[in-house]
Amino acid sequence: MARWSALAAAALAAAVAATAATATPAKSSCAFTLRIGDVLPFTGGLAPYGGNMDKAVKLAVSLQNAALAKAGLAKTIKVKLVDSQDGQTQASASVEAAKKELGEKVNVIIGEMASGATIPMAQSVTIPNRIVTLSPTASAPQISTLPDNGYLWRLYPSDTLQGKVLAQAALEKFGKGATVNVGARNDAFGTALEQLFVAEWKKLGGKVGVTLSWNPDQPTFDTEAGQLVSGSPAGWVVIDFPETFLKFAPSLIRSGKWSAGKTLMTEALKDGKTLDTIGSNVNGLSGTAASAAGGPAGNAFHSLWNAKVKGAQPYTGFEGTAFDAANVAFLAAMRGCSSAPAKIKNNLIAVSGPPGTKVTFAQLGKAIKLLTAHKEIDYEGAFSPVDFDKNGDIGSAVYEIWQYNGSSAFSTLKTITFRGG
């Protein structure tokens, strides 16, 4: 009787297990289409970067579909870039672009690049409509604490870090106790970073002569240039985008008081085409930028880019942010066995950091195999290790202090690494 009871109990347990297995399908039986849209600056202040970002997303999607085909899943799981919209580096255009993509039933939007476009697009469209948004480069500190219910993420570090790097670069360039004049574009990116720099610079014992901001869309900048060069500063910190600086730089040069060699800028002006257009008067300009040097797969991605991407602007390294955005969205969908935005956002931290088997874009097939077998992965990106935190920020960053040497040539003067706690 006891033996019969044991057998019956074992049979019952097996039946329960079978029922549970039927109720929770294996991930290998997943069927979904991940619909991605991107909103990127094909025109406007960051136009030099938008086209390459779009090409990076397309490259990621092609690799994902190839990996799915090789895994025998192409009939049941697909990834589509359904639309590429011009956010124009500004708020209203990005909002309208996101609304259009909402009508095309996207699950994920990659964009915008500028904080001043990303924030209103998220607040007006993607957060209330529960669409996952992954900005490649928006860096305004307020994004970290924006009430977003987990729908807004970024692949570029907060300017909370860049303010510190910029102040350290100023200390090394101008010396302790030096006076600098500071100017910035009047938008979410410029005003926040200006305030962060000034606070950090004063902590280091530095002095500030003039601070001012300008409307990026104004036609002339002679008045602002005159204010920026006033007094006798040891140097300048200028926070701007290429489109505006193309108009601002001639006013600074005409003043006869400004020197590019005594000026620090930020990542947006590390653009050879823009600086070449201005001419030799900006030789020696330097600045700070988050760097792809921290990306475990950065060199491999650069090689892939050179081999596969045609008709692009000169490679900058920032392309890796958009590429990583597309890849983590795909891997999160795979882990959740769904393209539903709610499932994707709940899996982004899990696929982007430890614990789990480390995988790069070159190992998407391995990642798919692990995820369909209920195993954890840790995506190692082209721009950074990613490792999202609870605020949707990446967990570590490498910054460089760069210098423009003319004819689209740049050199790296120093690198500084920040790691998450």
Rosetta blueprint (number, residue, H / E / L):
1 M L
2 A H
3 R H
4 W H
5 S H
6 A H
7 L H
8 A H
9 A H
10 A H
11 A H
12 L H
13 A H
14 A H
15 A H
16 V H
17 A H
18 A H
19 T H
20 A H
21 A H
22 T H
23 A H
24 T L
25 P L
26 A L
27 K H
28 S H
29 S H
30 C L
31 A L
32 F E
33 T E
34 L E
35 R E
36 I E
37 G E
38 D E
39 V E
40 L E
41 P L
42 F L
43 T L
44 G L
45 G L
46 L L
47 A H
48 P H
49 Y H
50 G H
51 G H
52 N H
53 M H
54 D H
55 K H
56 A H
57 V H
58 K H
59 L H
60 A H
61 V H
62 S H
63 L H
64 Q H
65 N H
66 A H
67 A H
68 L H
69 A H
70 K H
71 A L
72 G L
73 L L
74 A L
75 K L
76 T L
77 I E
78 K E
79 V E
80 K E
81 L E
82 V E
83 D E
84 S E
85 Q E
86 D E
87 G L
88 Q L
89 T L
90 Q L
91 A H
92 S H
93 A H
94 S H
95 V H
96 E H
97 A H
98 A H
99 K H
100 K H
101 E H
102 L H
103 G H
104 E L
105 K L
106 V L
107 N L
108 V E
109 I E
110 I E
111 G E
112 E L
113 M L
114 A L
115 S H
116 G H
117 A H
118 T H
119 I H
120 P H
121 M H
122 A H
123 Q H
124 S H
125 V H
126 T H
127 I L
128 P L
129 N L
130 R L
131 I L
132 V E
133 T E
134 L E
135 S E
136 P L
137 T L
138 A L
139 S L
140 A L
141 P H
142 Q H
143 I H
144 S H
145 T H
146 L L
147 P L
148 D L
149 N L
150 G L
151 Y L
152 L E
153 W E
154 R E
155 L L
156 Y L
157 P L
158 S L
159 D H
160 T H
161 L H
162 Q H
163 G H
164 K H
165 V H
166 L H
167 A H
168 Q H
169 A H
170 A H
171 L H
172 E H
173 K H
174 F H
175 G L
176 K L
177 G L
178 A L
179 T E
180 V E
181 N E
182 V E
183 G E
184 A E
185 R E
186 N L
187 D L
188 A H
189 F H
190 G H
191 T H
192 A H
193 L H
194 E H
195 Q H
196 L H
197 F H
198 V H
199 A H
200 E H
201 W H
202 K H
203 K H
204 L L
205 G L
206 G L
207 K E
208 V E
209 G E
210 V E
211 T E
212 L E
213 S E
214 W E
215 N L
216 P L
217 D L
218 Q L
219 P L
220 T L
221 F L
222 D H
223 T H
224 E H
225 A H
226 G H
227 Q H
228 L H
229 V L
230 S L
231 G L
232 S L
233 P L
234 A L
235 G E
236 W E
237 V E
238 V E
239 I E
240 D L
241 F L
242 P H
243 E H
244 T H
245 F H
246 L H
247 K H
248 F H
249 A H
250 P H
251 S H
252 L H
253 I H
254 R H
255 S H
256 G L
257 K L
258 W L
259 S L
260 A H
261 G H
262 K H
263 T E
264 L E
265 M E
266 T L
267 E H
268 A H
269 L H
270 K L
271 D L
272 G H
273 K H
274 T H
275 L H
276 D H
277 T H
278 I H
279 G L
280 S H
281 N H
282 V H
283 N L
284 G L
285 L L
286 S E
287 G E
288 T E
289 A E
290 A E
291 S E
292 A H
293 A H
294 G H
295 G L
296 P L
297 A L
298 G H
299 N H
300 A H
301 F H
302 H H
303 S H
304 L H
305 W H
306 N H
307 A H
308 K H
309 V L
310 K L
311 G L
312 A L
313 Q L
314 P L
315 Y L
316 T L
317 G L
318 F L
319 E H
320 G H
321 T H
322 A H
323 F H
324 D H
325 A H
326 A H
327 N H
328 V H
329 A H
330 F H
331 L H
332 A H
333 A H
334 M H
335 R H
336 G H
337 C L
338 S L
339 S L
340 A L
341 P H
342 A H
343 K H
344 I H
345 K H
346 N H
347 N H
348 L H
349 I H
350 A H
351 V H
352 S H
353 G L
354 P L
355 P L
356 G L
357 T E
358 K E
359 V E
360 T L
361 F H
362 A H
363 Q H
364 L H
365 G H
366 K H
367 A H
368 I H
369 K H
370 L H
371 L H
372 T H
373 A L
374 H L
375 K L
376 E L
377 I E
378 D E
379 Y E
380 E L
381 G L
382 A L
383 F L
384 S L
385 P L
386 V L
387 D L
388 F L
389 D L
390 K L
391 N L
392 G L
393 D L
394 I L
395 G L
396 S E
397 A E
398 V E
399 Y E
400 E E
401 I E
402 W E
403 Q E
404 Y E
405 N L
406 G L
407 S L
408 S L
409 A L
410 F E
411 S E
412 T E
413 L E
414 K E
415 T E
416 I E
417 T E
418 F E
419 R E
420 G L
421 G L
